[in-house]
Amino acid sequence: MTYTIDETDGVLVFTLNRPERRNAINTELMEGFKEVIEYVHNSNSVRFLVITGAGEKAFCSGGDLAEFHSLKTEQQAFGMLSKMAEILYEWATLPVPTIALINGAAVGGGCEIATACDFRVVAREAKCGFIQGTLAITSGWGGATYLFERGLRHDRALKMLIDAQVYDSGQLEEVGWATKVYDGDREVALAQFIEYMRTINPGVHKAYKEIEIRKWAEKDLKKRVMEEVSQCSKLWELEAHHEAVNRFLKK
Ligand SMILES: CC[C@@H](C(=O)O)C(=O)SCCNC(=O)CCNC(=O)[C@H](O)C(C)(C)COP(=O)(O)OP(=O)(O)OC[C@H]1O[C@@H](n2cnc3c(N)ncnc32)[C@H](O)[C@@H]1OP(=O)(O)O
């Protein structure tokens, strides 16, 4: 199974389970996201939604470059990118707090998924980055749009995107991307992170999330996400991108 969904005491944990591919997102995993979103909407018991990656090495390495490499044209790329962008928008606007429990590398689309979450709880040894620039594309799932909504200083957010490098956990904390850096066991870190939130009435959480979502509706967030998708699609079909992906796959 490429993913698991487990609910315990109101905490729903979605685990990306392709450690041999560093939990890269393929079509099957996209369906997993949809299943989780539906689960949360239909549940009265889920209080927190957590996403994490199986294994110790990676949270998520972004889109599955082997699978998506068959997409050559702008139109083909737009199909895949917009599908995942729609999913991430649904995820970002869920009525419960969302937590990326970043157990290892989060790069490319993996960094976008984490940025679409409300909180990023990051393992001390994890490295994360919007490395899409090294593949001659921009983020294509809405990640840059979410990044500019996360309250980071503008120059720091922009530098993260245009340097296209991975940051260590100290740098991620310094720029304000990581909510918390943890040492040791991820389950313990998660339990500590939600310790106080748990004691608060869920109606309060839902109300705060609605405030955020209303702001996003007024700021046309969805439209801006889809424009980001279009930009990425245009770059995707260029030779520079296909050459960079070839280099990665041959490595
Ligand atoms: C498509 C959407 C777009 C977006 O909108 O953002 C993207 O996400 S673009 C994709 C961006 N991602 C990458 O460029 C991934 C780059 N991967 C890495 O940098 C590294 O793999 C890692 C995540 C830092 C982990 O490094 P390490 O632990 O050293 O593992 P390996 O590099 O040896 O990888 C093991 C294995 O997994 C395969 N792999 C890794 N990432 C992907 C991926 N995104 N898609 C497909 N396959 C991936 C890698 O090729 C290795 O395979 P084998 O050699 O066959 O073992």
The ligand as an SDF file (V2000), in Angstrom:
LIG
                    3D

 56 58  0  0  0  0  0  0  0  0999 V2000
    6.1120   17.3930  -10.2640 C   0  0  0  0  0  0  0  0  0  0  0  0
    5.7870   18.5450   -9.3910 C   0  0  0  0  0  0  0  0  0  0  0  0
    6.9650   19.3940   -9.0690 C   0  0  0  0  0  0  0  0  0  0  0  0
    6.4830   20.5290   -8.2040 C   0  0  0  0  0  0  0  0  0  0  0  0
    5.4220   21.0930   -8.4920 O   0  0  0  0  0  0  0  0  0  0  0  0
    7.1290   20.8870   -7.2280 O   0  0  0  0  0  0  0  0  0  0  0  0
    8.0020   18.5750   -8.3500 C   0  0  0  0  0  0  0  0  0  0  0  0
    7.8410   18.0710   -7.2760 O   0  0  0  0  0  0  0  0  0  0  0  0
    9.4340   18.3610   -9.2200 S   0  0  0  0  0  0  0  0  0  0  0  0
   10.2380   17.0830   -8.3270 C   0  0  0  0  0  0  0  0  0  0  0  0
   11.2080   17.6610   -7.3930 C   0  0  0  0  0  0  0  0  0  0  0  0
   11.8760   16.5980   -6.7420 N   0  0  0  0  0  0  0  0  0  0  0  0
   13.1160   16.2320   -7.0120 C   0  0  0  0  0  0  0  0  0  0  0  0
   13.7990   16.7950   -7.8490 O   0  0  0  0  0  0  0  0  0  0  0  0
   13.5230   15.0520   -6.1920 C   0  0  0  0  0  0  0  0  0  0  0  0
   14.9240   15.0050   -6.0310 C   0  0  0  0  0  0  0  0  0  0  0  0
   15.2700   13.9370   -5.0820 N   0  0  0  0  0  0  0  0  0  0  0  0
   16.2440   14.1560   -4.2610 C   0  0  0  0  0  0  0  0  0  0  0  0
   16.8020   15.2500   -4.2270 O   0  0  0  0  0  0  0  0  0  0  0  0
   16.6990   13.0290   -3.3810 C   0  0  0  0  0  0  0  0  0  0  0  0
   16.1810   11.8280   -3.8630 O   0  0  0  0  0  0  0  0  0  0  0  0
   16.2730   13.2040   -1.8990 C   0  0  0  0  0  0  0  0  0  0  0  0
   14.7750   13.4000   -1.7490 C   0  0  0  0  0  0  0  0  0  0  0  0
   17.0240   14.3830   -1.2850 C   0  0  0  0  0  0  0  0  0  0  0  0
   16.6690   11.9180   -1.1250 C   0  0  0  0  0  0  0  0  0  0  0  0
   18.0570   11.6610   -1.3070 O   0  0  0  0  0  0  0  0  0  0  0  0
   18.6430   10.1940   -0.9580 P   0  0  0  0  0  0  0  0  0  0  0  0
   18.1370    9.7870    0.3700 O   0  0  0  0  0  0  0  0  0  0  0  0
   20.0980   10.2520   -1.1800 O   0  0  0  0  0  0  0  0  0  0  0  0
   17.9350    9.2140   -1.9930 O   0  0  0  0  0  0  0  0  0  0  0  0
   18.2220    9.0030   -3.5770 P   0  0  0  0  0  0  0  0  0  0  0  0
   18.3950   10.3000   -4.2780 O   0  0  0  0  0  0  0  0  0  0  0  0
   19.2900    7.9830   -3.7430 O   0  0  0  0  0  0  0  0  0  0  0  0
   16.8100    8.4000   -4.0250 O   0  0  0  0  0  0  0  0  0  0  0  0
   16.4410    7.0810   -3.7200 C   0  0  0  0  0  0  0  0  0  0  0  0
   15.6180    6.5720   -4.8850 C   0  0  0  0  0  0  0  0  0  0  0  0
   14.4340    7.3500   -4.9620 O   0  0  0  0  0  0  0  0  0  0  0  0
   14.3310    7.9100   -6.2710 C   0  0  0  0  0  0  0  0  0  0  0  0
   13.6780    9.2150   -6.1680 N   0  0  0  0  0  0  0  0  0  0  0  0
   13.9560   10.2100   -5.3030 C   0  0  0  0  0  0  0  0  0  0  0  0
   13.1530   11.2430   -5.5170 N   0  0  0  0  0  0  0  0  0  0  0  0
   12.3500   10.9120   -6.5470 C   0  0  0  0  0  0  0  0  0  0  0  0
   11.3150   11.5680   -7.2490 C   0  0  0  0  0  0  0  0  0  0  0  0
   10.9050   12.7930   -6.9160 N   0  0  0  0  0  0  0  0  0  0  0  0
   10.7060   10.9330   -8.2490 N   0  0  0  0  0  0  0  0  0  0  0  0
   11.0760    9.6600   -8.6110 C   0  0  0  0  0  0  0  0  0  0  0  0
   12.0620    8.9820   -7.9900 N   0  0  0  0  0  0  0  0  0  0  0  0
   12.6960    9.6000   -6.9790 C   0  0  0  0  0  0  0  0  0  0  0  0
   15.7620    8.0330   -6.7550 C   0  0  0  0  0  0  0  0  0  0  0  0
   15.8120    8.1130   -8.1470 O   0  0  0  0  0  0  0  0  0  0  0  0
   16.3760    6.7360   -6.2140 C   0  0  0  0  0  0  0  0  0  0  0  0
   15.9920    5.6910   -7.0650 O   0  0  0  0  0  0  0  0  0  0  0  0
   17.0000    4.4580   -7.3340 P   0  0  0  0  0  0  0  0  0  0  0  0
   18.2960    5.0530   -7.8260 O   0  0  0  0  0  0  0  0  0  0  0  0
   16.2960    3.6190   -8.3560 O   0  0  0  0  0  0  0  0  0  0  0  0
   17.1510    3.7660   -6.0040 O   0  0  0  0  0  0  0  0  0  0  0  0
  1  2  1  0
  2  3  1  0
  3  4  1  0
  3  7  1  0
  4  5  2  0
  4  6  1  0
  7  8  2  0
  7  9  1  0
  9 10  1  0
 10 11  1  0
 11 12  1  0
 12 13  1  0
 13 14  2  0
 13 15  1  0
 15 16  1  0
 16 17  1  0
 17 18  1  0
 18 19  2  0
 18 20  1  0
 20 21  1  0
 20 22  1  0
 22 23  1  0
 22 24  1  0
 22 25  1  0
 25 26  1  0
 26 27  1  0
 27 28  2  0
 27 29  1  0
 27 30  1  0
 30 31  1  0
 31 32  2  0
 31 33  1  0
 31 34  1  0
 34 35  1  0
 35 36  1  0
 36 37  1  0
 36 51  1  0
 37 38  1  0
 38 39  1  0
 38 49  1  0
 39 40  1  0
 39 48  1  0
 40 41  2  0
 41 42  1  0
 42 43  1  0
 42 48  2  0
 43 44  1  0
 43 45  2  0
 45 46  1  0
 46 47  2  0
 47 48  1  0
 49 50  1  0
 49 51  1  0
 51 52  1  0
 52 53  1  0
 53 54  2  0
 53 55  1  0
 53 56  1  0
M  END
$$$$
